[in-house]
């Protein structure tokens, strides 16, 4: 459970980092960029998109994993109380 919580928190941090990177690295684009500047901006956008997508994926995996573990524990608790007669 701690691993999934850590994965979720790291995912949020990576997604926020990608968002900040996109805002700082690309920010306001040049009005008439040179081909080199346009290529650098495309690379920065790709890095930002990759970080945000990976962060969102890690967050979702962590949240779904925690939900599944919680549901499993709830079902096991109800089943054990049902079979023990309580």
ABEGO torsion letter per residue (X at the ends): XAAAAAAAAAAAAAAAAAAAAAAAAAEBBBABBBAAAAAAAAAAAAAAAAAAAAAAAAAAAAAAAAAAAAAAAAAAAAAAAAAAGX
